[in-house]
Amino acid sequence: MVLGEKARYYEAEQMPKIKHDRVGLLSMVNCGDNMLGSQFFITLGRNLQSLDGEHCVFGEIVEGIDVILKFNQAICDDVGHRPLQDIRISHTVILEDPYDDPKGLEIPDRSPGPTEECLKSDRIGADEAIDDTVGMTEEEIIEMRKNKEAKAAATILEIVGDIPDADIAPPENVLFVCKLHPDTSDDDLEIIFGRFGQIIGPVIHFNMLSLNTLIVKAVKMHISR
């Protein structure tokens, strides 16, 4: 920021050599010939010997390590192990700086905006929500999953031809509609559903679907405990 392109790279310090032996270390990326630029990385594992002697550790995260550990939960691709959803630092704040600013240093009044390369990324945006259950209660999540499962099951029945439409629904006064064997009788239904309570009176309606040659019986009954 002071010398511009003249100081785009600088030589890495030779001593002391800090090992990449724990989570949360900040390390500068060696760009070759022991020269460093502005790229750095955060260690997410322990005993990373392959990084020792090449990259230069310059700091350590002392608070909020639980946030860093969440990076390990990110789903990554098979090439380069890059997260499918961008993880970005949106803003930084200087908590304490005991050193004097160098002459000619211009301090920006805000964080820099995203580059054109960032905006054209083929990854899921860092601000895009991929979890549709955020802010929902446990009961709402269970209900949503049940609805999705029911919708998926209805779609399968439509595909195999058991129902004409996945969105078909019985009238409000019908408990449910099911497909039975043509020889099913009232007595059979009483045996099946009698396990759940006293059956006041089963009533069977015979219907023929135009798209299905099998007999479909719509069953309506009252069950009391």
Buried (B, 14 or more C-beta within 10 A) or exposed (E): EEEEEEEEBEEBEEEEEBEBBEBBBBBBBBBEEBEBEEEBEBBBEEEBEEBBEEBBBBEBBEEEEEEBEEEEEBEEEEEEEEBEBBEEEEEEEEEEEEEEEEEEEEEEEEEEEEEEEEEEEEBBEBEEEEEEEEEEEEEEEEEEEEEEEEEEEBEEBBEEEBBEEBEEEEEEEBEEBEBBEEEBEBEEBEEBBEEEEEBEEBEBEEEEBEEBEEBBBBBBBEBEE
